Amino acid sequence: MADESRKILIIDDEAGMRHMLRVVLERAGYRVGEAETAVRGLEELSCNPYSLVLCDIRMPELDGLGFLRELKKRNLPFTIIMMSAYGSIDTAVECLKQGAYDYISKPFKPDEIVLTIRKAEERLFLLQENAQLRKTFGKPESVDDLVYASASIRTLIDQIRQVAGATSPVLVTGETGTGKELIARALHFSGPRKDKPYLAVNCSAIATNLLESELFGHARGAFTGADKARDGLFLAADGGTLFLDEIGELSLELQPKLLRVLQEGEVLRVGETRPRKVDTRVVVATARDLNEEVDQGRFRSDLFFRLAVIELNIPPLRERREDIPVLADYFVQRIAARERREPPAIHPAVHDRLQNYRWPGNVRELENYLEKTMIFCRDDELRPESLPPEVRRESRENLNDLSLKQATQRLEREYIIKALAETDGNRTRAAKLLELSLRALQYKIKEYGLN
């Protein structure tokens, strides 16, 4: 039986056809609305919620194809099934081109129309489910989507909010795997350019002779193989943001051309003599020390100073270990959603092991290790023995090397977490359990990033 909350609109100029469809669909558990013309159908769809539309093709005033075009023009995204007694392959193809989900020829059997509708419902459900999964577990967009617990990342997020609306270039620095592109995306999607293009390119992944054309575009015939003109990434991202990763790898030959774009706001395509105006915000990232690159003569000082108007640094994961448990929980949920399985629980000892590993590859390494762990562990709970050997081994070694001060802080943090869990987050009661003043507990909660 179909979900009774589903409502279907029938658009057909024949009253007998509308009545027959209503009877069939109501028996199948649907709620039904009717419209005798496509114009009346458009009015109905603008005012009332429907999950699906059955529409005839041959109607007076406005036919089915015209109805589909009007839907597209008015940006009304409905699942449409077209019907006709005068159908042809060309008509069906044209309906699909105009956005219809399916096409069915009259006369049809009751079971046939119900089956077609249920197939459309399954598709709609999958689309909605995928959209929700992307929203919940896809790449973070704005700063509100970033996952963290540490004070250092909270400070970084405050900085992003302050500069998101600026037009100046931004230099994002940090070790490999810290999430520099996530920060670039957060800058873009937290500012006024969020509805414009966001494009990214890795400067180390493209040969120098190709990178110039990739960035700035080229005229037809500018070089062998340039059989047609092409806009580069700067023009493609006009009004939006262009993220240049590994900017330290940009050749000395291309550096002055990038500087010109930043200073003049115009791009010169390869093979042309007239520059084109462009309004593209530039965000660059590097794991290198650009000051040292300048000293070594590998990076132009004028370009460095232009890029470093705003500099955002991402601390390595080992310096913000309080982020590790929340990131681990997030990645486990995301990986489980992607694999269409129930997310396993995480044993507290797993968090301990993860927090005591040095993570030279930072957040990217953490995600990769958890994905590897979940591939081989199909249990309902991730336990320490599920982790890769190198994480278990180094965690034990680090535990042996901890100072007394570090051990005390670690134990204190764990006790605060347990007290808050036992009191459902009631800080006054948790303070009594810990034999602390409420003020002291609030200070420690802030210190350990437990907000």
C-alpha positions in Angstrom: 0.0 0.0 0.0 1.4 3.4 -0.9 2.0 6.1 1.7 -1.3 7.9 2.3 0.5 11.2 2.7 1.4 11.1 -1.1 -0.8 13.4 -3.1 -1.2 13.1 -6.9 -2.5 15.8 -9.3 -4.4 14.5 -12.4 -4.5 17.0 -15.3 -6.8 15.8 -18.2 -9.6 17.5 -20.1 -11.6 14.3 -20.2 -13.8 14.1 -17.0 -14.2 10.3 -17.5 -10.4 9.7 -17.5 -10.0 11.9 -14.4 -12.7 9.9 -12.6 -11.2 6.5 -13.6 -7.8 7.5 -12.4 -9.1 8.9 -9.2 -10.9 5.6 -8.4 -7.8 3.5 -9.2 -5.3 5.7 -7.3 -7.5 6.2 -4.2 -7.9 2.3 -4.0 -4.1 2.2 -4.1 -3.9 4.5 -1.1 -3.2 7.9 -2.7 -4.8 11.2 -2.2 -5.9 12.8 -5.5 -6.4 16.3 -6.9 -7.9 17.2 -10.3 -7.5 19.9 -12.9 -9.3 20.0 -16.3 -6.7 22.2 -18.0 -2.9 22.6 -17.9 -3.4 26.3 -16.9 -5.6 25.2 -13.9 -3.0 22.6 -13.1 -0.2 25.2 -12.9 -2.4 27.3 -10.5 -3.0 24.2 -8.4 0.7 23.3 -8.2 1.6 26.8 -7.2 -0.8 26.7 -4.3 -0.9 23.1 -3.0 1.7 20.4 -2.3 1.8 17.5 -4.6 4.4 14.7 -4.9 3.6 13.7 -8.5 1.6 14.8 -11.5 -0.2 12.7 -14.2 -0.7 15.0 -17.2 -2.3 14.4 -20.6 -0.5 15.7 -23.7 -3.4 16.7 -26.0 -5.4 19.5 -24.3 -6.9 22.8 -25.4 -5.3 26.2 -24.5 -2.0 24.7 -23.3 -0.9 21.2 -24.2 1.3 18.9 -22.1 4.6 19.9 -23.7 3.7 23.6 -23.1 2.9 22.6 -19.5 6.3 21.1 -19.0 8.0 24.2 -20.4 6.0 26.4 -18.1 7.0 24.3 -15.1 10.6 24.7 -16.0 10.2 28.4 -16.5 8.5 28.8 -13.1 11.1 26.6 -11.4 8.4 24.1 -10.1 10.3 20.8 -9.7 7.7 18.1 -9.8 7.8 14.5 -10.9 5.7 14.3 -14.0 4.3 11.3 -15.9 2.8 12.2 -19.3 -0.2 10.4 -20.8 -1.5 10.3 -24.4 -3.6 8.2 -26.7 -1.8 9.7 -29.7 1.7 8.9 -28.7 4.8 8.4 -30.8 8.5 7.8 -30.0 9.3 11.4 -30.9 6.6 12.7 -28.6 7.9 10.5 -25.7 11.5 11.7 -26.3 10.4 15.3 -26.4 8.5 14.9 -23.1 11.6 13.4 -21.4 13.8 16.2 -22.8 11.4 18.8 -21.3 11.8 17.2 -17.8 9.1 14.5 -17.6 10.0 11.4 -15.6 8.1 8.9 -17.7 5.5 8.6 -20.6 2.6 6.1 -20.7 0.3 5.4 -23.7 -3.5 5.3 -23.3 -5.3 3.0 -22.9 -3.5 1.5 -20.0 -4.4 -1.1 -17.3 -4.9 0.1 -13.7 -2.0 -2.0 -12.5 0.2 -0.4 -15.2 -0.3 3.2 -14.0 0.1 2.2 -10.3 3.4 0.4 -11.1 4.7 3.4 -13.0 3.8 5.7 -10.1 5.5 3.5 -7.6 8.7 3.4 -9.7 8.6 7.2 -9.8 8.1 7.3 -6.0 11.1 5.0 -5.5 13.3 7.3 -7.6 12.1 10.4 -5.7 12.8 8.7 -2.4 16.3 7.8 -3.5 17.0 11.3 -4.7 15.8 12.8 -1.4 17.8 10.2 0.6 21.0 11.0 -1.4 20.5 14.7 -1.0 20.1 14.3 2.8 23.2 12.1 3.0 25.2 14.6 1.0 23.9 17.4 3.3 24.6 15.5 6.5 27.8 13.6 5.6 29.1 15.2 2.4 31.8 17.8 2.2 31.4 20.6 4.7 30.3 23.9 3.0 30.1 26.8 5.4 31.8 27.2 8.7 28.6 26.0 10.4 29.3 22.5 8.9 32.9 22.2 10.2 33.4 19.5 12.9 35.7 20.5 15.9 35.9 20.7 19.7 39.2 22.7 20.1 39.6 26.3 21.0 42.2 26.8 18.2 39.7 25.8 15.5 37.0 27.9 17.1 39.4 30.9 16.8 40.0 29.9 13.2 36.3 29.8 12.5 35.9 33.3 14.0 38.6 34.5 11.6 36.8 32.9 8.6 33.6 34.7 9.5 35.4 38.0 9.8 37.0 37.7 6.3 34.5 35.7 4.4 32.9 38.9 2.9 36.2 40.5 1.9 37.6 40.5 -1.7 41.3 40.3 -0.7 43.3 37.1 -1.4 43.6 34.6 1.4 46.6 32.4 2.1 45.8 29.1 4.0 48.7 27.4 5.5 49.1 24.1 7.3 50.6 20.7 7.1 49.5 18.2 4.5 46.1 16.6 5.4 44.9 19.4 7.8 42.0 20.3 5.6 43.1 23.4 3.7 40.5 23.0 1.0 37.7 22.7 3.6 38.8 26.1 4.9 38.7 27.5 1.3 35.2 26.1 0.8 34.1 27.5 4.1 35.3 30.9 3.1 33.4 30.8 -0.1 30.1 29.3 1.2 30.1 31.6 4.3 30.3 34.8 2.2 28.4 36.8 -0.4 29.9 34.7 -3.3 28.3 31.4 -2.1 25.8 31.4 -5.0 28.6 31.9 -7.6 31.1 29.3 -8.8 33.7 27.7 -6.5 36.5 26.1 -8.5 39.7 24.4 -7.4 43.0 23.4 -9.0 46.2 21.8 -7.7 49.1 23.7 -9.1 51.4 20.7 -8.7 49.2 18.4 -10.7 49.4 20.2 -14.0 52.4 20.8 -16.2 53.5 24.4 -16.4 52.9 24.7 -20.1 49.3 23.5 -19.6 48.6 25.3 -16.3 48.8 28.8 -17.9 46.0 27.9 -20.3 44.1 26.1 -17.5 44.1 29.3 -15.4 43.9 32.1 -17.9 42.3 30.4 -21.0 43.5 30.6 -24.6 42.4 31.9 -28.0 41.7 29.7 -31.0 44.9 28.7 -32.6 47.1 30.0 -29.8 49.1 26.7 -29.8 49.0 23.3 -31.5 45.7 21.6 -30.6 43.9 24.8 -29.6 41.2 24.3 -32.2 38.7 26.5 -30.3 38.9 29.3 -27.8 38.5 28.5 -24.1 38.0 30.5 -21.0 40.3 29.5 -18.1 39.4 28.9 -14.5 39.6 32.6 -13.6 36.9 33.5 -16.1 34.9 30.4 -15.3 34.9 31.4 -11.6 34.0 35.1 -12.3 32.0 36.4 -9.3 33.0 33.4 -7.2 36.1 31.9 -5.8 39.1 30.1 -7.3 41.1 27.9 -4.9 44.8 27.4 -5.9 46.2 24.5 -3.9 50.0 23.9 -3.6 50.7 27.5 -4.7 54.3 27.0 -3.7 54.6 24.8 -6.8 53.7 27.6 -9.2 56.6 28.2 -11.6 58.5 31.5 -11.6 57.3 32.0 -15.2 53.6 32.0 -14.2 53.9 33.9 -10.9 54.0 37.4 -12.5 50.9 36.6 -14.5 49.0 35.6 -11.4 50.2 38.8 -9.7 48.7 40.8 -12.6 45.3 39.2 -12.1 45.4 40.0 -8.4 46.6 43.6 -8.9 44.6 44.6 -12.0 41.6 42.3 -11.8 42.0 41.3 -15.4 43.0 38.1 -17.3 45.0 37.8 -20.5 44.1 34.6 -22.4 47.0 32.9 -24.1 47.3 34.1 -27.7 45.3 37.4 -27.1 46.5 41.0 -26.6 43.3 42.5 -25.0 42.8 41.6 -21.3 39.4 40.8 -19.9 38.0 42.1 -16.6 37.4 39.4 -14.0 36.0 39.5 -10.4 37.3 36.3 -8.9 38.4 35.9 -5.3 41.6 33.9 -4.9 42.3 31.6 -2.0 45.6 29.8 -2.1 47.1 27.1 0.1 50.5 25.6 0.8 52.2 23.2 3.1 55.5 25.0 2.3 57.1 27.9 4.2 56.6 30.7 1.6 59.0 33.0 3.6 61.7 30.4 3.1 60.7 30.0 -0.6 61.1 33.8 -1.1 64.5 33.7 0.7 65.6 30.9 -1.6 64.5 32.8 -4.7 61.8 30.2 -5.6 58.8 32.5 -4.9 58.4 36.2 -5.8 58.3 38.4 -2.8 55.7 40.8 -4.4 53.4 37.9 -5.1 53.8 36.5 -1.6 52.9 39.9 0.0 49.9 40.2 -2.3 48.7 36.7 -1.4 49.3 37.0 2.3 47.0 40.0 2.9 44.9 37.6 5.0 46.7 34.4 6.4 44.8 31.6 8.0 46.8 28.8 9.7 45.4 25.4 10.5 47.2 23.7 13.4 48.2 20.1 13.0 45.9 17.4 14.6 48.5 16.5 17.2 48.2 20.0 18.6 44.4 19.8 18.9 43.8 16.3 20.2 40.4 17.2 21.6 39.2 17.4 18.0 40.1 13.7 17.4 37.0 12.1 19.2 34.5 14.3 17.5 36.2 13.9 14.1 36.3 10.1 14.6 32.6 10.0 15.4 31.8 12.1 12.4 33.9 10.0 10.0 32.4 6.7 11.3 28.9 8.1 10.7 29.8 9.4 7.2 31.5 6.2 6.1 28.6 4.1 7.4 26.1 6.2 5.5 28.1 5.9 2.3 28.3 2.1 2.7 24.6 1.9 3.7 25.2 0.2 7.0 24.4 1.0 10.6 27.3 3.0 12.2 29.1 1.0 14.8 29.5 2.2 18.4 33.0 3.4 19.3 34.5 1.9 22.4 36.0 4.6 24.7 39.4 2.9 24.5 39.4 3.5 20.7 39.2 7.3 21.3 42.1 6.9 23.8 44.2 5.1 21.2 43.4 7.6 18.5 44.2 10.6 20.8 47.6 9.1 21.6 48.7 8.6 18.0 50.8 11.4 16.5 48.9 11.6 13.1 51.6 12.8 10.8 49.0 12.8 8.0 46.6 14.8 10.1 42.8 14.7 9.5 43.2 12.9 6.1 45.1 10.1 7.7 42.5 9.8 10.5 39.7 9.4 8.0 41.7 6.9 5.9 42.5 4.8 9.0 38.9 4.7 10.1 37.7 3.8 6.6 40.3 0.9 6.5 39.1 -0.1 10.0 35.4 -0.2 9.0 36.1 -2.2 5.9 37.6 -5.1 7.9 35.5 -4.7 11.0 31.8 -5.5 10.5 31.0 -5.7 14.2 28.5 -3.5 16.0 31.3 -1.8 17.9 34.8 -0.6 17.0 37.3 -1.8 19.7 41.0 -1.1 20.1 42.0 -4.4 18.4 40.0 -3.3 15.3 42.5 -0.4 14.7 45.5 -0.8 12.4 48.6 -2.2 14.2 50.7 1.0 13.8 48.0 3.1 15.6 47.8 0.5 18.5 51.6 0.2 18.7 52.4 3.9 18.7 49.5 4.7 21.1 51.0 2.4 23.7 54.4 3.9 23.2 53.1 7.4 23.6 51.2 6.4 26.8 54.5 5.2 28.2 56.1 8.6 27.3 53.4 10.8 28.8 54.5 13.3 31.5 52.8 13.3 34.9 51.2 16.7 34.0 49.8 15.3 30.7 48.6 12.2 32.4 46.8 14.3 35.1 45.2 16.5 32.5 44.1 13.5 30.5 42.5 11.8 33.6 40.9 15.1 34.6 39.3 15.5 31.2 38.0 11.9 31.2 36.4 12.4 34.7 34.7 15.6 33.6 33.3 13.9 30.5 31.9 11.0 32.6 30.4 13.3 35.2 28.7 15.4 32.5 27.4 12.2 30.9 26.0 10.9 34.2 24.2 14.2 34.9 22.9 14.6 31.4 25.0 17.7 31.0 23.9 19.4 34.2 27.0 21.3 35.2 25.9 22.1 38.8 25.3 18.4 39.6 28.5 17.4 37.7 30.5 19.9 39.8 29.2 18.3 43.0 30.2 14.8 41.8 33.7 16.1 41.0 33.9 18.1 44.2 34.6 21.2 42.3 33.1 24.7 42.3 30.8 25.4 39.4 33.1 28.2 38.3 36.1 25.9 38.3 34.2 23.3 36.3 33.1 25.8 33.7 36.7 27.0 33.4 38.0 23.4 32.8 35.2 22.7 30.3 36.4 25.6 28.3 40.1 24.7 28.7 39.5 21.2 27.5 37.2 22.3 24.6 34.2 20.3 26.0 31.5 22.9 25.1 
